[in-house]
Amino acid sequence: MARAIFEQSMRRRIKDMDIAIAETRRKLGKTRDDHLKVDLTARLSGLQRRRQQMTQRLERLAESPDSLWANLKAQIELEWFGLVQDVEERVGRLL
């Protein structure tokens, strides 16, 4: 059961990340600072690629045997922590 709960929780977090990225893009559209637009657009594209990688890892997790599950879960949690930290430090402070 813990496996299903983890997968569901991560899918919800990824969806929340999508909403945050969309909201940031909306705010970015209102700024007149061209330098900020270019910088933030590049950062958001990188974050979206990493978010997509998280989705792919989560799909592999769902298909993985129980013997690999704990290892993959730990990798996903570590990568997610890094992604969230990057969003907060590199994107959040710019807006």
Sequence and secondary structure as in RCSB ss.txt:
>XXXX:A:sequence
MARAIFEQSMRRRIKDMDIAIAETRRKLGKTRDDHLKVDLTARLSGLQRRRQQMTQRLERLAESPDSLWANLKAQ
IELEWFGLVQDVEERVGRLL
>XXXX:A:secstr
 HHHHHHHHHHHHHHHHHHHHHHHHHHHHH   HHHHHHHHHHHHHHHHHHHHHHHHHHHHHHS HHHHHHHHHH
HHHHHHHHHHHIIIIIGGG 
